[in-house]
Amino acid sequence: MSNTSKFRKLAGFSAFAFAAITAANSVNAANWRYAHEEYEGDVQDVYAYKFKEYVEENSDHTVQVFRFGELGESDDIMEQTQAGILNFVNQSPGFTGSLIPEAQIFFIPYLMPTDMETVIKFFRESKAINEDFPELYSEQGLELLKMYPEGEMVVTVDEPVTSPEEFRNKKIRVMTNPLLSETYSAFGATPTPLPWGEVYGALQTNMIQGQENPIFWIESGGLYEVSPNLVFTGHGWFTTAMMANQNFYNGLSDEDKKLVRDAADYAFEEIIVHIDGLADEALEKIQAASDRVTVTRLNDEQIEAFRARAPQVEERFINMTGERGKQLLDQFKADLEAVQGQ
């Protein structure tokens, strides 16, 4: 056989092999479905698209992202994930708390530090976050991939507030989370739990009836029309979690499991950069949009009046979650002490 014939034969085999490999990759490639509970450009949306970016740049898989409302409410997308209809879901403990009561720990006021550097270090190093919570999520058929902060929580009211007494009889719209309601009750307000999708409509109704003075609010760095008085109480950071259907995850190859973990880590690092200064930027936009906006940052003495009411929320958390919740809270505090002591 001439060298030319051998080359042609080899080239033919190579082309066939390449075509076979390509076909196999096409068969093995999957379109993964991922839903979250926020809007375009919000923190969860940015995280989802960073996850998608990493997966698609490092594999033949694709990721289809669904934003809030496209597949229903927060409860709907969680049910779809548990049923295997969705592969991934991003849901905050505020809504997951009805499924995993211990997740409500993030709504105990003044438990979390307020400076971003310490908060990020806590999420990276905490045993409660990285070891205990995955076990709790696993019990519900969920593979917890990453918990991450979105930003400091801010209260919006119809007039400046600096004390629990001034919160008295103020109606606060909150997500459907018992401990969050307990927090604002402890602060002196009257919480009204509503599904996220109904909050804006309810506020609009109140505006029409003259019960609210509409301007804006900050939520996870976003900019929304609501109320002209923003109160920074320093009582916590809004936290969210990204997870997978556990059966789906367990059925992945080791290579794809690593891909998913690496993508979640990549998105985490990207989101930490994204949220740095995000709330300040949103606040600047709010103040530039209206001269009726007031911003109240409580001083240490004012904060102490609210902090003094935190123990009753802790007690409520333990009553709701039992001994396991108490152990998680103890670990949470130990992790925070270790991080703050570094």
N, C-alpha and C positions, 0 to 999 in steps of 0.2 A: 504493500500500500504506500503510495507516495506521501510525502510530507504534507502536500496540499490537501490530499484526501483525508489524512489524519486530522489536520487542522479543522477541515469542514465538519468532520464527524464530531470532534471535540466541541466545536462551536455549537453544533446542533444539540449535543447533550447538555451543554451549559444553558442554552436558550430554553430547553425543555425544563431543566431543573429550576431555572429562575422563574419560569411561568408557573411551575408546580408550587414553589415556595410562595409566590405572590398570591396564588389561588388559596393556599392554605392560610396565609395571613388574613386574606379577605374573609374566609370562613370564620376564623377565630376572632376577628375584630368585632367589637360590640359597640352599640350605642347605649351609653349609660344615662339614666334619667335622674336628674338632681333638682330638687325643689327647695326653695327657701321662703321666708316669711316677710321679706321687705321688697322695696321698689327699686327700679333702675337707678344705679349709682350709689345706693345705700351700702353700708358696710358688708352685709351678708351677700349682696350682689357682687361686690368687688371680690370678696373671698371666693365665691362660686366660680367666677370667671378666671381667677388665678389658678384654681384647681383644674378647671377645664383646659386652660392654656398648657399647664404642665403635662397633663395626661395626653393631650393631642400632639404635643411636641416630642413626647418620648414613647409613643406607641401608635398602633393603628386604630386604637379605640377613639370614639368620639363621646362627648358629654353634652347632653341637651339640658339646658337650664330653664327652669320654670320659676317665674317671679310670683310674688303675692297675688292671689286672686285668680291666677290662670288655672289652678287646679283645686280651688276652694280655699277655705280658711286654714289656720295653723293646725287645728285638730284633723282636718281632712288629709293634709299631706303626711301627717304622722301615721294615720291609719293606712294610707296607701303604701307607705314605706314598710310598715309592719306586715302588710299583706303581700309584699314583694312586687307591687305595681311600680313603685319607685325604688331605685337603687340607693340613692343618697337623699338625706334631708338635713336642713339646717334649721334648728328650732331652739329658741331661748328657753332657759329653765322656767321663765314666767309662764309658759304654756305647758312645758313638759312636767311641771310640778304636779299636775293632776294624775299623771302616769307614774312619775317617780317623785314622791313627796320630798325626798332628801335633796332634790335639785333646787328646792326653794331656799336653800341655805344662802344663796347669793342675795336674797332680799332681806336678810337680817341687817338692819342699818348699822353703820359704823364698824362693821366687821372687816371690810376690805380697806386697805390703805388708799390714800388719795393721789399720791404721786405716781406718775406713769411708769417710771423706772422700776419701782418696787412691785407694782402690779404685774408688769411683764415678767419679772424675775419669779414671782409667785406662780404664774401660770406655767413657766418652764420647769420649775423645780418641785412643786407641791406634790406630795404623795397622795393627798386627797384627790387632787385633780387627775393625776396620771396613773394611779393604781386603784383607788377606791371607787371612783365614779365609773370607770369602765365595767367593773363588776356589777354595779347597780343597773347600768344600761343593758348589760348582757341579759339580765333577768327578763327584760322586755323584748328580747329578740333583736337587739340593736348593738352594733359594733361602734363604740364611741371612738372617733378618729381624732377629734381635736376640740378642746374648749378654748375660747379666746374672748378677750374684752372688746367691747365696741366703743366705750366712752363713759364719761361720768354722767350719772343720772341727774336730771334737772327737773324741778317742779315749776309748772306754769300756773299762775293764778290771776284773778281779775284785779288785784291790787297788791302792792308790796307787802311781804310777810317776813317777820324776823323772829317770831316766837310761836310756840305751840298754841298759846292763847289766841293769837291772830289767825291761826288756821281753823279755829272753831267754826263749825257749820259751813266750811268751804267744801264744795263738792269736787272730788278729784276722780277723774276717769282713769281707771286702772285696768290692766289685763286680768283675765280670769284666773287669778292666783290668790289663794286664801292668805298666804303669808304677806303678800304685798298689801292686801287690804288691811291686815293687822298692823303693818308698819304705819300706814297713813292714819289709821285710827289712833294709834299710839301718839302720832304727831298732833292729834287734835282735829284732823279733817274728817270728812264723811266720804269714804271711798265708794265708787260705783263701778263694779266689775263689768266689763264689756268685752266681747270678742274684738280683736284688733280691727277687723273690717267694719265694725259698727261705730267705732270711736269717733271718726271724723264726721259721719252722718249725724250722730247724736250731738256733737258740738255745733254743727251747722244749725240743727233744730233749736238748740238753746240760744244761738246767736239771733235767730229770727224772732224768738220769743223775748229777746232782750235780757237773757240770763247770763250771757257771756259778752266780754268786750274783745272782739276778735283782732288778733294780729298774727303772731307766729309762735311756734315752739320748736325746740331742738330735740330730736330723737335720733340717737346714734349718728350724730353729725349731720343729719338731714335738716331741711328747712321746710316748715309747714305752717300754715295759717291757723292761729288759734287765739293766743292770749298775750297781752302786752307786758306782763310782769314775770320775768324769769328769776327764779330763786335757786341759788346754788347752796345747798345745805351740806355738801361733802359727805353724804350718807352712803354712797356706794357707786360701783361701776356696773354698767349694764353688760351682762355676760351672755354669750350664746354658745351653742354646741353643734358640731357637724358630725354626722354619724351615717352608718350604712345599715341596710337590712343584713342581719347576721348570717342568714342562710346564703344569701348572695355572696357575702364576703368570704365565708368559709368555703364556698365552692370555687373561688378563684384559684388560679395557679399561684405558686409561691412568687413567681415573677410579677404577676398582676397585683398580688397583695402588697408587695414592696412598692410597686408603682403608685398604688392608692395611698399608702403611708407617706411616701415621698412627696406626692402631690399635696397632701394635707399639710405637711410640714412647710413646703414651699409657699403655699397660700398663707399660712400663719405668719411667716417672716415678712411677706409682702404686706399683709394687713397691718402689722405693727408699724411699718413705715407709713402706711396710708392714714392711720388714725392719729398719728402724732401731729397735733395742731389743728386737727379737723374741726373740733368743737369751736375753737377760737375763730376759725375762718367762717363757720356758720353764724357765729354770733356777730361778726363784723357785717355780714350780709343782712342780718336782721336789723341791726342798728342803722345801717345805711338805707334800708327800705322804709323805715318809719321813725319819726322822732317821738312817737308815743311809747316806745319800748323802754322799760326800765330794767336794770339788772341789779339784783341784790345778792351780794356775796356775804354770807354770815361771818362775823368775827368769831374768835375762839369762845368768848363768853356766850354768845348766842347759840353756837353749835352745842355747847355743853348742855343747854336746856333741852335740846332734842336728843342728844346722846344719852341723857339720864333716863330716857324712855325706852331705850333699846333692850334692856334686860327682859321686859315683858314680851317682846317679840321673840327673843331667844327661848323663853319659857314656852311660848306657843309652838315654836318649831319643834321642840323636844316632845311636847304633848302630841303633836301630829305624827312624829316619826319614830317615837319610842327610843329604846336603847341603841338601836343602830344609828339613828339620827344623832344621838348624843355623842357616840363614838366618832362619827364623822365630824361633828362640830369640834370636838377636842383635837382631832387630827388637823383640821383646818386651822385652828388657832396655833397649834404647834408649828405647822408649816409657815404660817405668817410670822411667828416669832423668830424662826430660824432665818427667814429671808430678811427681816428687818434688822436682825442682829449682825448681818454680814457687813 
